[in-house]
Amino acid sequence: MFEQINSKVVKVDIGAAGGVVARAGGMLFYTGDVSFAPHEIPGGAGMGGGGGLVRMAGRMMAGEHQRTMFAQGTGQVHYGFAGLEVHVVPIQPGATLQVEASRLLAHTAGLQTSVVSVGSSGGGGGGGGLMGALRGAASGALTGQGMFTTQLSGHGSAVLLAHGGYLELPIGGPNPVVVDPQAFIASYGNVQTELKAAVSWRDAVGRGSGEAMQLQCAGQGVVYVQASEEKL
């Protein structure tokens, strides 16, 4: 579906892909008869009251609000963004891709998308209920690893963004892989992620460092990590 032209550009046949959803500003050029329209990732369905408020706050604080555009028609579109490295991930039924919105360049429109929460624990925790969830969102904002991430499933492909290149880490051994949240790009397969605090969220406020938080990855699959702590 997506064809990697070089380390920073991909192209896709829009008609064959059945449409593409991409980050606003990611389209470089196209040929053919292609139209573009604003698109919004589903999120918050079925979450009324405090849950809806928490989700909204988490998305605002953790960056899960990237503007996207839907491309459809016939022709080829080339995508890239800010000179960042790109990587194509084929997605198969039964597996899921969880990715930070800022690190997702594009995906085929046939994939099911939603915004899901990342578990957090340790370091005094954030407590339960609305305030606990908001504290978790604050921790996500501090580290660059959001309390919420974008989840894609079904059959298709997605394009990830990375600063300074990326590493592909297998998950499935006896011990979890622990990642600096600011270096995390995405996980693929059946991977459970848990955001752990090395210190309490109160102590972390003002430090502006991801070292206070760690992202523990377990299960079966792959985790993609960028060779940089640069925020995208």
N, C-alpha and C positions, 0 to 999 in steps of 0.2 A: 504494500500500500504506500507507505512512505519510503522514498529512496534517498539515501544519504549521498549528497553530491560531494561534500568535503566535511571537514570536522565542524563546520559552523552553519551549513545550509542543507536543507532537505527539500525534496520536491514530491508532489503527489498528484495523481490523476484524480481530479475531483469527482468525475462521473463514476469511475470504477470504485472509488472509496465510499460512494453514497453520501458525500458531504463531509466537511471537516470543520471542527470547532477549534479555533486558535486564539492565542493571546492577542489582544488588540495591539497593533503596531508590529506584529510578527510577520505580516505578509510583505515580501520583498518585491515580487513581480509575478505576473501571470500571463498566460496566453489562452485564447479561447473565449467562450461566453460564460463568464463566472460572475455571480452576484454575491454581495456580502451584506449581512444584517446583524445587529446586536444580538447576543445570546447570553443567557444566564444559567449557571449551573444550578440544578435543583438543590434545595437545602431548606430545612426547617419545616418540611411537610410533616404534619402530625405532631408538631411540637408547639403547643400553645402555651400561653401564660409565661411562667418563669423560664421554661425550657426554651421558648422562642427568644426571650431576652438574652439568655445565656449564649445561645448560638450566635445571635447577632453581635453581641459584645465580643465573643471569641473570634469571630471572623474579622471584625474591624481591627482588633488588637493584634491578631496573628497573621494577617495578610491574606486570608482566604476570601478575597473580594476582587481578584484580578478581573478586569473587563475582558470579555471574549467576544469573538465575531464568528458567525456561522457562514461558511462558504458553500455554495451549491452551484450546479450547472455542469457544463462540459468544458474541459480544458485542464491545463497544468498550472499549479501554483507553487512557487518557491517560498519557503519560510526560513526565517532566522531571526535572532534577536540580540542586539547590543554586542555583537561579536562573540557571544558565548558559545561554548562547545555544545554540540547536540548529540543525542543518542536515541536511536529508535528501539522501542520495546514492543515486540509482538505480544498481544494479550489473548490468551486462550480461555475457553469456557471452563469454569471451575476455579480459576485463579483470579486474584484481584491485584490491582496496582493502586497503592496509596502514595500520593505525591503531594508535596507542598505546592500550592497554587502558583507561587512565584517561580517554581522550577518546572512548570509544565508549559511547553510551547504550543503543542497541538495534539489533537486526537481525532480519530475517525468518529463521525457523528452517531454511528450505530451502537456505540458503547453506552452502557448504563452508567450514569454519573450521579454522585451524591456527595454531601459533605458529612464526614463522620468524625467522632471524637477520638482523641488519643488519650489513653489512660495515664494517670499521673499518681505518684505515690512517694512516700519517703520524706525526710527532712521536715517533719512536723505536719506535713500534709496541708491541704487546703480546707479540710472539713467537708461536711455534706451540704446538700441543698444549694440554693442560689448563690450564696456568698462563697461557698467552697468551689463551685464551678467557676465563678468569676475570678477567684484567686488563682485557679488553675490556668485560666486564660491569661492572667497577668504574667504567670511564670512562662507561659509559651511565648508571650510577646518579648520577655526579657531575653530568652535564649535564641530566638529565631525559629524555634520548633513550635508550631502552633498547637493549641489545644485541639484544633480541628484541621483535618487534611481532606483533600479531594480523593475520592475513591472511584476507580473505573473498573468495570467488569463486563463480561460478555466476550464477543469475538471482534477483534480489530487491532489497532496499534496506536501507540502514543509516542510523542517525542519529548524527551527530557532536556533540560538546560543545566549546564554545569559551568562553574567558574574554575579555570585551571585544569580542566580534564576531570575524569571520574574514575572511580574504582568500583568493581563489581564483587561484592563479598557474599559468599555462599552462607546460607543459614540452615542449620539442621544438625549440628554437632551437639555433644553433651553440654556444652556451655553456650550461653547467649553471646551475641556480639554486641558490644557497647559502643555507641557512636556519639561523637560530639554533635549536639543538635544543630549547630550552625553549619556543619558539614553534610548533614543528611539531605539527600535528594528525594529518594523514594524507596519503597519496598514492593516486591512482586512475589506472588505465590500465596502461601498461607502463613503469613508472617504476623506475629503479634508484637506490637510495639508498646512500650511502657516508659513514660517520662518520669525519671527518678530525680529527686532533689538531694544534693549533697549537703545543703543547708536549708534552713526554713525559708519560706517565701518572703517573710518579712526581712530577713537578713540579706536576701538576694537583691531586694529593691535598691536601685542606685548603683549596683556593681556593673551592670551592663555586660556581663560576661557569661558565656555559655558554659564555663567550667563549673558553675554552681549546679548545673543540670546535666543529666546524662540520659540518653535514649537507649533503652535495652531492647534488643531485637531477638526473638526466639521463634521457633516453629520450623517451617520448611519453605525455602524459597531463596530469594536474593535481596540484598540491600545495596542500593547505589549511593555512593558517598563521593562528594566532590573533593578535589585536592586543594581545598581552600576553605576558610571560614567566612569568606566574603558573602554578604547578603545580596541576593539578586533583586 
